[in-house]
Amino acid sequence: LEKELSEVKVQLANINLIANGVKVQLQDEMLQRCDLANRVQTLQEQLDFQKSLHEKEMEKAKMQHEIRLREIESDNQQEYEGKLAEVLQKLRGDQYEQIKEYREKLEGNFHAKLESAQLAAAKNNDFANAA
């Protein structure tokens, strides 16, 4: 009986050692789990922060792009307005020259017809005086 008792005591001691080892392992795993949970939370916060920074940078880049597009459109508009003004000025000059030429021809025709009429009147006057 004593032998059994001593064997049971040895088994109990072994079981206690195993139990203590499992407790230590459990505590280590619980600490490790807490550390990992904290690390996950930290990484999630970092990810959220990086995502927020990225979104802000993208918004800033988008705004800068839109501003640059507006500047280009403004430059193009000014360039086109300048070209349009040049073309209009040229058209006005060409039209002015055409009107000037037409006017000169009209005045020439008028003076030629006036001269012709004056000559005809003078001839008629000479025939009238001769008769």
TORKOL-4160 file (C-alpha; in steps of 0.2 Angstrom, whole numbers, padded with zeros to 4 digits, m for minus):
131
<pt num="1" X="0000" Y="0000" Z="0000"/>
<pt num="2" X="0014" Y="0012" Z="0004"/>
<pt num="3" X="0022" Y="0007" Z="m0012"/>
<pt num="4" X="0006" Y="0012" Z="m0021"/>
<pt num="5" X="0005" Y="0028" Z="m0011"/>
<pt num="6" X="0023" Y="0032" Z="m0016"/>
<pt num="7" X="0019" Y="0029" Z="m0034"/>
<pt num="8" X="0003" Y="0039" Z="m0034"/>
<pt num="9" X="0013" Y="0053" Z="m0025"/>
<pt num="10" X="0026" Y="0052" Z="m0039"/>
<pt num="11" X="0012" Y="0052" Z="m0052"/>
<pt num="12" X="0004" Y="0067" Z="m0043"/>
<pt num="13" X="0021" Y="0076" Z="m0043"/>
<pt num="14" X="0023" Y="0072" Z="m0062"/>
<pt num="15" X="0005" Y="0078" Z="m0065"/>
<pt num="16" X="0008" Y="0094" Z="m0055"/>
<pt num="17" X="0024" Y="0097" Z="m0065"/>
<pt num="18" X="0014" Y="0095" Z="m0081"/>
<pt num="19" X="0000" Y="0106" Z="m0074"/>
<pt num="20" X="0012" Y="0119" Z="m0069"/>
<pt num="21" X="0021" Y="0118" Z="m0086"/>
<pt num="22" X="0004" Y="0119" Z="m0095"/>
<pt num="23" X="m0001" Y="0134" Z="m0084"/>
<pt num="24" X="0015" Y="0143" Z="m0088"/>
<pt num="25" X="0013" Y="0139" Z="m0107"/>
<pt num="26" X="m0005" Y="0145" Z="m0106"/>
<pt num="27" X="0000" Y="0161" Z="m0098"/>
<pt num="28" X="0014" Y="0163" Z="m0111"/>
<pt num="29" X="0001" Y="0160" Z="m0125"/>
<pt num="30" X="m0011" Y="0172" Z="m0117"/>
<pt num="31" X="0002" Y="0186" Z="m0116"/>
<pt num="32" X="0007" Y="0182" Z="m0134"/>
<pt num="33" X="m0011" Y="0183" Z="m0139"/>
<pt num="34" X="m0013" Y="0200" Z="m0130"/>
<pt num="35" X="0003" Y="0206" Z="m0139"/>
<pt num="36" X="m0003" Y="0200" Z="m0155"/>
<pt num="37" X="m0020" Y="0208" Z="m0153"/>
<pt num="38" X="m0011" Y="0224" Z="m0148"/>
<pt num="39" X="0000" Y="0223" Z="m0163"/>
<pt num="40" X="m0015" Y="0220" Z="m0174"/>
<pt num="41" X="m0023" Y="0235" Z="m0167"/>
<pt num="42" X="m0007" Y="0245" Z="m0170"/>
<pt num="43" X="m0006" Y="0239" Z="m0188"/>
<pt num="44" X="m0024" Y="0243" Z="m0191"/>
<pt num="45" X="m0022" Y="0261" Z="m0184"/>
<pt num="46" X="m0006" Y="0263" Z="m0195"/>
<pt num="47" X="m0015" Y="0256" Z="m0210"/>
<pt num="48" X="m0030" Y="0268" Z="m0207"/>
<pt num="49" X="m0018" Y="0283" Z="m0205"/>
<pt num="50" X="m0008" Y="0278" Z="m0221"/>
<pt num="51" X="m0025" Y="0276" Z="m0230"/>
<pt num="52" X="m0030" Y="0294" Z="m0224"/>
<pt num="53" X="m0014" Y="0301" Z="m0229"/>
<pt num="54" X="m0015" Y="0293" Z="m0246"/>
<pt num="55" X="m0033" Y="0299" Z="m0249"/>
<pt num="56" X="m0027" Y="0317" Z="m0244"/>
<pt num="57" X="m0012" Y="0316" Z="m0256"/>
<pt num="58" X="m0024" Y="0309" Z="m0270"/>
<pt num="59" X="m0036" Y="0324" Z="m0267"/>
<pt num="60" X="m0022" Y="0336" Z="m0267"/>
<pt num="61" X="m0015" Y="0329" Z="m0283"/>
<pt num="62" X="m0032" Y="0329" Z="m0291"/>
<pt num="63" X="m0035" Y="0347" Z="m0286"/>
<pt num="64" X="m0018" Y="0352" Z="m0293"/>
<pt num="65" X="m0022" Y="0342" Z="m0309"/>
<pt num="66" X="m0039" Y="0352" Z="m0310"/>
<pt num="67" X="m0030" Y="0368" Z="m0307"/>
<pt num="68" X="m0017" Y="0364" Z="m0321"/>
<pt num="69" X="m0031" Y="0359" Z="m0333"/>
<pt num="70" X="m0040" Y="0376" Z="m0329"/>
<pt num="71" X="m0024" Y="0385" Z="m0332"/>
<pt num="72" X="m0021" Y="0376" Z="m0349"/>
<pt num="73" X="m0039" Y="0379" Z="m0354"/>
<pt num="74" X="m0037" Y="0398" Z="m0349"/>
<pt num="75" X="m0020" Y="0399" Z="m0359"/>
<pt num="76" X="m0029" Y="0390" Z="m0374"/>
<pt num="77" X="m0044" Y="0401" Z="m0373"/>
<pt num="78" X="m0032" Y="0417" Z="m0373"/>
<pt num="79" X="m0022" Y="0410" Z="m0387"/>
<pt num="80" X="m0038" Y="0406" Z="m0397"/>
<pt num="81" X="m0045" Y="0423" Z="m0393"/>
<pt num="82" X="m0029" Y="0431" Z="m0399"/>
<pt num="83" X="m0029" Y="0421" Z="m0415"/>
<pt num="84" X="m0047" Y="0425" Z="m0418"/>
<pt num="85" X="m0044" Y="0444" Z="m0415"/>
<pt num="86" X="m0029" Y="0443" Z="m0428"/>
<pt num="87" X="m0041" Y="0434" Z="m0441"/>
<pt num="88" X="m0055" Y="0447" Z="m0438"/>
<pt num="89" X="m0042" Y="0461" Z="m0440"/>
<pt num="90" X="m0036" Y="0453" Z="m0456"/>
<pt num="91" X="m0054" Y="0451" Z="m0462"/>
<pt num="92" X="m0058" Y="0469" Z="m0458"/>
<pt num="93" X="m0042" Y="0474" Z="m0467"/>
<pt num="94" X="m0046" Y="0464" Z="m0483"/>
<pt num="95" X="m0064" Y="0470" Z="m0483"/>
<pt num="96" X="m0058" Y="0488" Z="m0481"/>
<pt num="97" X="m0047" Y="0485" Z="m0496"/>
<pt num="98" X="m0061" Y="0478" Z="m0506"/>
<pt num="99" X="m0073" Y="0492" Z="m0502"/>
<pt num="100" X="m0059" Y="0504" Z="m0506"/>
<pt num="101" X="m0056" Y="0496" Z="m0523"/>
<pt num="102" X="m0075" Y="0495" Z="m0527"/>
<pt num="103" X="m0077" Y="0513" Z="m0522"/>
<pt num="104" X="m0062" Y="0519" Z="m0533"/>
<pt num="105" X="m0070" Y="0509" Z="m0548"/>
<pt num="106" X="m0087" Y="0517" Z="m0544"/>
<pt num="107" X="m0079" Y="0534" Z="m0543"/>
<pt num="108" X="m0070" Y="0531" Z="m0559"/>
<pt num="109" X="m0085" Y="0525" Z="m0568"/>
<pt num="110" X="m0095" Y="0540" Z="m0561"/>
<pt num="111" X="m0082" Y="0552" Z="m0567"/>
<pt num="112" X="m0081" Y="0543" Z="m0584"/>
<pt num="113" X="m0100" Y="0544" Z="m0586"/>
<pt num="114" X="m0100" Y="0562" Z="m0580"/>
<pt num="115" X="m0086" Y="0567" Z="m0593"/>
<pt num="116" X="m0096" Y="0557" Z="m0606"/>
<pt num="117" X="m0112" Y="0567" Z="m0602"/>
<pt num="118" X="m0103" Y="0583" Z="m0601"/>
<pt num="119" X="m0095" Y="0580" Z="m0618"/>
<pt num="120" X="m0112" Y="0575" Z="m0625"/>
<pt num="121" X="m0120" Y="0591" Z="m0618"/>
<pt num="122" X="m0106" Y="0601" Z="m0625"/>
<pt num="123" X="m0108" Y="0593" Z="m0642"/>
<pt num="124" X="m0127" Y="0596" Z="m0641"/>
<pt num="125" X="m0123" Y="0614" Z="m0635"/>
<pt num="126" X="m0112" Y="0616" Z="m0650"/>
<pt num="127" X="m0125" Y="0609" Z="m0662"/>
<pt num="128" X="m0138" Y="0620" Z="m0654"/>
<pt num="129" X="m0127" Y="0635" Z="m0657"/>
<pt num="130" X="m0122" Y="0630" Z="m0674"/>
<pt num="131" X="m0141" Y="0628" Z="m0679"/>
